[in-house]
């Protein structure tokens, strides 16, 4: 976020934002700013940061699914494993993730692969990444599910903030 926009929101809200990474609560890295006047959120967040989160990206996924990515240099189909046990941030454009030839497009999280063929994570796996109840986004097209989840909050982050209300 641009500093001028961040500052404008801070002036309007009357508080400075707190940066929270969803990795503390789920299996994905998703750094976001939250503006709140609820006391002690930052203090409790600092305490929480010292604890180890046992939720990994792999634990959210079904079967043998895990994250892969293509290397931009050299062979574009070269597959590498992630450097951490957390999945990258789910975005609203995730549904655009796979090109017609099976190579990754905009998405950074993918499911199983075999000989260069990449499959996207399922909507249920994306719900788990956002700590949304499984099946919560059912009833609409898959693309709309991905968009809603990518645009949404990590539920457990909001629950944490609200748990700080005295």
C-alpha positions as CSV (number, residue, x, y, z in Angstrom):
1,X,0.0,0.0,0.0
2,X,1.3,3.4,-0.8
3,X,2.3,5.5,2.2
4,X,0.0,8.4,1.3
5,X,-3.0,6.1,1.2
6,X,-2.0,4.4,4.4
7,X,-1.6,7.8,6.1
8,X,-4.9,9.1,4.8
9,X,-6.7,6.0,6.2
10,X,-4.9,6.5,9.5
11,X,-6.0,10.1,9.7
12,X,-9.6,9.2,8.9
13,X,-9.6,6.3,11.4
14,X,-7.6,8.1,14.0
15,X,-5.4,5.1,14.6
16,X,-2.2,3.6,13.1
17,X,-2.5,0.2,11.4
18,X,-1.2,-3.0,12.8
19,X,0.4,-5.4,10.3
20,X,-0.7,-9.0,10.8
21,X,0.5,-12.0,8.8
22,X,-2.1,-14.7,8.4
23,X,0.8,-17.2,8.8
24,X,0.3,-16.9,12.5
25,X,-3.2,-18.3,12.2
26,X,-3.2,-20.4,9.0
27,X,-1.0,-22.1,6.4
28,X,-0.5,-19.1,4.1
29,X,1.6,-16.0,4.1
30,X,-0.8,-13.0,3.8
31,X,0.5,-9.8,5.3
32,X,-2.3,-7.2,5.7
33,X,-2.8,-3.9,7.6
34,X,-5.6,-3.7,10.1
35,X,-6.9,-0.4,11.6
36,X,-8.4,-1.0,15.0
37,X,-8.9,0.9,18.3
38,X,-9.3,-2.3,20.2
39,X,-6.8,-2.2,23.0
40,X,-3.9,-4.6,23.4
41,X,-4.1,-6.1,19.9
42,X,-0.5,-5.3,19.2
43,X,0.6,-6.5,22.6
44,X,-1.1,-9.9,22.2
45,X,0.1,-10.2,18.7
46,X,3.7,-9.8,19.9
47,X,3.1,-12.6,22.4
48,X,1.5,-14.8,19.7
49,X,4.4,-14.1,17.3
50,X,6.8,-15.9,19.8
51,X,4.7,-19.1,19.6
52,X,5.2,-21.6,16.9
53,X,2.3,-22.1,14.5
54,X,1.9,-25.7,13.7
55,X,-0.5,-25.1,10.8
56,X,1.4,-25.7,7.6
57,X,0.3,-25.1,4.0
58,X,0.6,-28.9,3.4
59,X,-1.7,-29.7,6.3
60,X,-4.5,-27.6,4.6
61,X,-4.3,-29.5,1.4
62,X,-5.8,-32.8,0.4
63,X,-3.9,-36.0,-0.6
64,X,-0.4,-35.3,-1.9
65,X,-1.0,-31.7,-2.8
66,X,1.7,-29.2,-2.1
67,X,2.9,-25.9,-3.5
68,X,5.0,-25.7,-6.5
69,X,6.2,-22.8,-8.7
70,X,8.0,-22.4,-12.0
71,X,11.4,-20.9,-12.3
72,X,11.4,-17.9,-14.6
73,X,15.0,-18.4,-15.7
74,X,15.8,-21.3,-18.0
75,X,13.2,-24.0,-18.5
76,X,9.8,-22.5,-17.6
77,X,8.5,-25.9,-16.6
78,X,11.2,-26.5,-14.0
79,X,9.4,-27.2,-10.7
80,X,10.8,-26.0,-7.3
81,X,9.6,-26.6,-3.7
82,X,8.7,-23.7,-1.5
83,X,11.3,-22.2,0.9
84,X,8.9,-22.3,3.8
85,X,6.0,-24.5,5.0
86,X,3.5,-21.7,4.3
87,X,1.6,-21.2,1.0
88,X,1.8,-17.8,-0.7
89,X,-1.1,-15.4,-0.4
90,X,-4.4,-16.3,-2.0
91,X,-5.6,-13.5,-4.3
92,X,-8.8,-12.7,-6.1
93,X,-7.1,-13.4,-9.4
94,X,-6.3,-17.0,-8.4
95,X,-8.9,-18.4,-10.7
96,X,-6.8,-17.1,-13.7
97,X,-3.9,-19.3,-12.5
98,X,-3.4,-22.0,-15.1
99,X,-2.6,-21.3,-18.7
100,X,-4.1,-23.5,-21.5
101,X,-0.8,-25.3,-21.8
102,X,-0.8,-26.3,-18.2
103,X,1.8,-23.8,-17.0
104,X,1.1,-21.4,-14.2
105,X,-0.4,-18.0,-15.0
106,X,-1.0,-15.5,-12.3
107,X,-1.5,-17.9,-9.4
108,X,1.4,-18.8,-7.1
109,X,-0.2,-21.8,-5.3
110,X,-0.9,-25.0,-7.1
111,X,-1.9,-28.5,-6.4
112,X,-0.5,-31.8,-7.6
113,X,1.6,-32.0,-10.7
114,X,2.8,-34.7,-12.9
115,X,5.4,-34.2,-15.8
116,X,4.8,-30.5,-15.9
117,X,1.0,-30.6,-15.6
118,X,-0.2,-28.3,-12.8
119,X,-3.6,-28.4,-11.1
120,X,-5.1,-25.5,-9.1
121,X,-6.0,-25.8,-5.5
122,X,-9.6,-26.6,-5.0
123,X,-12.1,-24.1,-3.6
124,X,-12.2,-26.1,-0.3
125,X,-8.4,-26.0,0.0
126,X,-8.6,-22.2,-0.5
127,X,-11.3,-22.0,2.1
128,X,-8.9,-23.7,4.5
129,X,-6.2,-21.2,3.7
130,X,-8.5,-18.4,4.7
131,X,-9.8,-20.4,7.7
132,X,-13.3,-20.2,6.3
133,X,-15.6,-23.2,7.1
134,X,-15.4,-25.9,4.4
135,X,-18.2,-25.5,1.9
136,X,-18.9,-21.9,2.9
137,X,-18.6,-20.6,-0.6
138,X,-20.6,-23.4,-2.3
139,X,-23.5,-22.5,-4.5
140,X,-21.7,-20.2,-6.9
141,X,-19.4,-20.7,-9.8
142,X,-15.8,-21.8,-8.9
143,X,-14.4,-18.6,-10.3
144,X,-16.6,-16.6,-8.0
145,X,-15.6,-18.8,-5.0
146,X,-11.9,-18.1,-5.8
147,X,-12.6,-14.3,-6.1
148,X,-14.6,-14.2,-2.9
149,X,-11.9,-16.0,-0.9
150,X,-9.1,-14.0,-2.4
151,X,-10.9,-10.7,-1.6
152,X,-11.9,-11.9,1.9
153,X,-10.3,-11.8,5.3
154,X,-8.6,-14.6,7.0
155,X,-11.3,-15.4,9.5
156,X,-9.0,-16.4,12.4
157,X,-7.2,-13.0,12.1
158,X,-10.5,-11.2,12.6
159,X,-11.5,-13.6,15.4
160,X,-8.1,-12.8,17.1
161,X,-8.7,-9.0,16.8
162,X,-12.2,-9.3,18.2
163,X,-11.0,-11.5,21.1
164,X,-9.0,-8.6,22.4
165,X,-12.2,-6.6,23.2
166,X,-12.2,-6.1,27.0
